Amino acid sequence: MQKKLTLNIDEQVYHGLYRTIGPRKISKFIEDLVRPHVINPDLESAYSDMANDKERETQALEWAEATFRDIDNETR
C-alpha cells in the first residue's frame, strides 16, 4: 500500500531532481534513498556487528579525534 507524502524542498533542489531524475520518477528515487535508513528489521544486530568490527571502530575513533582537533583550532 502506498501513502501520499507532501515535502517542502528548495526550488533549486526540485529543479535539479526534475532535470536529473525526470518527471514521475522523483518519488521512487527518494524512496530508494530513504528506505535503507528507515527500514531495517534487525537494527540492533547491525549495530552490534558494527561495534564488533575492531578495524572499523579504530578508524571511526581516529576520524572522530581528528575532527575534534580541527574544531579546537577554529576561531569563534
C-alpha positions as CSV (number, residue, x, y, z in Angstrom):
1,M,0.0,0.0,0.0
2,Q,1.3,3.4,-0.9
3,K,0.8,6.6,1.1
4,K,1.0,10.2,-0.2
5,L,3.6,12.4,1.4
6,T,4.0,16.1,0.8
7,L,7.5,17.5,1.1
8,N,8.8,21.1,1.0
9,I,12.2,21.4,-0.6
10,D,14.2,24.2,-2.0
11,E,13.2,25.3,-5.5
12,Q,16.7,24.6,-6.9
13,V,16.7,21.1,-5.4
14,Y,13.3,20.4,-7.0
15,H,14.5,21.6,-10.4
16,G,17.7,19.5,-10.1
17,L,15.6,16.4,-9.2
18,Y,13.3,17.1,-12.1
19,R,16.2,17.6,-14.5
20,T,18.3,14.7,-13.3
21,I,15.8,12.1,-12.3
22,G,12.9,13.1,-14.6
23,P,9.2,13.6,-14.1
24,R,7.2,10.9,-12.5
25,K,10.4,9.2,-11.1
26,I,11.2,11.5,-8.2
27,S,9.1,9.6,-5.7
28,K,10.8,6.3,-6.5
29,F,14.2,7.9,-6.3
30,I,13.6,9.4,-2.9
31,E,12.0,6.2,-1.6
32,D,15.1,4.2,-2.8
33,L,17.4,6.7,-1.0
34,V,15.4,6.7,2.3
35,R,14.4,3.0,2.5
36,P,17.7,1.6,3.9
37,H,17.7,4.3,6.6
38,V,14.3,3.7,7.9
39,I,13.5,0.0,7.3
40,N,15.9,-2.4,9.0
41,P,14.2,-5.2,10.9
42,D,17.3,-6.1,12.9
43,L,18.9,-2.7,13.5
44,E,20.2,-3.7,17.0
45,S,22.1,-6.7,15.5
46,A,23.5,-4.5,12.7
47,Y,24.8,-2.0,15.3
48,S,26.3,-4.9,17.4
49,D,28.1,-6.2,14.3
50,M,29.5,-2.7,13.6
51,A,30.7,-2.4,17.1
52,N,32.5,-5.7,17.0
53,D,34.4,-4.7,13.8
54,K,37.6,-3.6,15.6
55,E,39.2,-2.2,12.4
56,R,36.2,-0.1,11.6
57,E,35.9,1.1,15.2
58,T,39.6,2.1,15.2
59,Q,39.1,4.1,12.0
60,A,36.0,5.8,13.4
61,L,37.8,6.8,16.6
62,E,40.7,8.2,14.6
63,W,38.3,10.2,12.4
64,A,36.4,11.5,15.4
65,E,39.6,12.5,17.2
66,A,40.9,14.3,14.1
67,T,37.5,16.1,13.8
68,F,37.6,17.3,17.4
69,R,41.2,18.6,16.9
70,D,40.0,20.6,13.9
71,I,37.2,22.1,15.9
72,D,39.6,23.1,18.7
73,N,41.6,25.1,16.2
74,E,38.6,27.1,14.8
75,T,38.2,30.7,15.8
76,R,34.9,31.9,17.1
